[in-house]
Amino acid sequence: MRSDRISNLFKQLRQKAVRWTQDNLAALTDCEPEIPDSLNDRAQDSWRPLLAIAEIAGSEWLELGLASAIKLSDEKSEISKRTLLLGDIRNLFKQSRAARMASADICAGLALIEESPWPEWRNGQPITARQLARLLEPLGIRPRQLKMDRINTRGYEWNDFLDSISRYLPEVHI
């Protein structure tokens, strides 16, 4: 029952979004919103369409959009760093299809993501296991002793991330 009700709500939302887009397509096409300089190139590209929609929707929406962009994506924002880290770790676990990974393997995988800050995290050096642990600690995620290939190592289990990923990276199904 509940899923039908939610599905109907999303159906209405989709219909309204399509209609709004059709009504505002010319304005959206021509819109060049000002993007905060404090955002990196990736964040600017991500926020551009959202801020264009906000600009056309009205000045109060643009103000909210700009404030959200800065709070969530400013390079200095700890929230945006952790959110990016969680997304990248989620992708590493999905790619490896592993239930657990050594800290060193996670750091090595992160260092390969060129468009992220991890390859040059501090002083031009890739992120280390200790730095990884410090970033994850406020989320309640801590490395643990794991036995992998008969070797004791420190690392993380996929289940360690589930709660934080569900809060910071909700899946959107429309």
N, C-alpha and C positions, 0 to 999 in steps of 0.2 A: 504494500500500500504506500509506504513512505517513499520508496524509490519512484513510483509513478507520479506522486505529487511533486517531488523534486525534479523529475524529468520534465514535467509540464512547466514548472517554473523556469527551467533552463530553456525550454522551447520558446516560451514567451520572451525571455531575455534575448535569445538569438534573433528572433524575429524583429524585436525593437532595435537591436544593434545593426542588423542588416538595413532596416528602414532608415535609421539615422545616418548610416554610412552613405546610402544612396542619395539622401537629401543633401549631404554635405561633401560629396565626393570632390567637386571642383575646389572647394575651400581647402579640403585636406591635401589635395594634390599640390596646391600653391603655397601651403603653409610652411614656413621656415621658422620654427620656434627657436628662441634663444636658449641655448643649452649652457648650464653652468660650466665655467672653465675648470672648476675643481674636479670634475669628473674625468676619468681616463677615456681614451678613444672608444673602448669597448662599451663602457657605460653610456657614453654620449650616443652611440649608435643604437643602443637598446632603448634609451629613454626618448629619442627623437619622435617616433610615432605616437607614443603615449602623451608627450607634451604637446604635440600638434593637435591631438584630440582634445586635450584639456584647454588649449588656447581657443579653439573653436567653440567649446562648450561654455566658456565664460571665464572672466578674470579670476573669480574665486576658485575655480577648478584649476586654473593655471598656477595660482599661488600654492594650492595644495600639492599639485604635481611637482612643482619645483622644490618645495620643502621635502617631499618624499624622496625625490631623486637625490638630493643632497644627503639626507639622513641615511638612506639605504645604500648609496653607491659612491659617496665621496671616498677617495682613496685613503683618506685619513680615518675613516669610520671603521671602528672595530666590528660593528655589526656587519658591514658589507664584506669585510675580510673573512669573517667566520661563515657568512652565507656562501660566499664564493668557495671557501675551503670545503664546506659540507657538500656542495654540488660537485666539486671535483673529486672528492673522496667517494661519493656515491657512484660517479662514473667509473672510477678505478675498480671498485668492487664489482660493478656490473660487467665491465670488460673482462675482468679476471675470473668471474663466476666463482669467486672464493668466498667462504664463510668467515675467513679471518685472514689478516695480512700482517706481516711484520712491519714495524714502524719504518725500517730502512727501505722496504719495498714501496710503502706508501710515499715516502719522501722522494724516492727515485722516480716513481710515476708522476708525482706532482712536478718535479723538475723538468719533465719532458713536455709539459703543457706550455708552449711558447707564449700564448696570448695571456697568460696569467702572471701574477707577481712571483710565483714560487721558484722559478729558475734563478732569480736574482733577488731573493728575499731580503737578505741583510748584506750590505757591503758588496754587492755583486755576486754573492754566493748563494747556492740553492738552499732551500729550507732544510733544517736539520730535524732529527727526531725530537730533540729537546724543545725546539721552537714549535714544532707541531703539537707537542703535548701542552705547551703553554697556551696556544690558541684554543685548544679543545677543552682545557680545564674548566673555564667558566660555564661550559655546557654540561658539565658533569661527566665528561668522557675522559677516561684515564687509560693509559696503556696498562697492559697486564702481561704477566708471564705466560707465554705460549710455547708449546712444544710443537715445532714444525720440522718435518723431516729429521726427527730424532735429535733436534738441536733446540735448546732452550733459548728463546729470544723474547724481546718485548714487542708487543703489537696490539692490535685491536680486532675485535670480532664485529662482524656486520651488525649484529643485534645491538651493539653499543651505540650505534648511530641512529637507530630507527626513530626514537622519540624526538631527537633534535631535528632530524630530516623532516619528520611529519609536521613539526612546528615552523621551521624556517623555510622549507621548500615544499609547500603543499602541492600535490598534484591537482591540476585543474582539468576537469573533464566536462566539456560542454557539448 
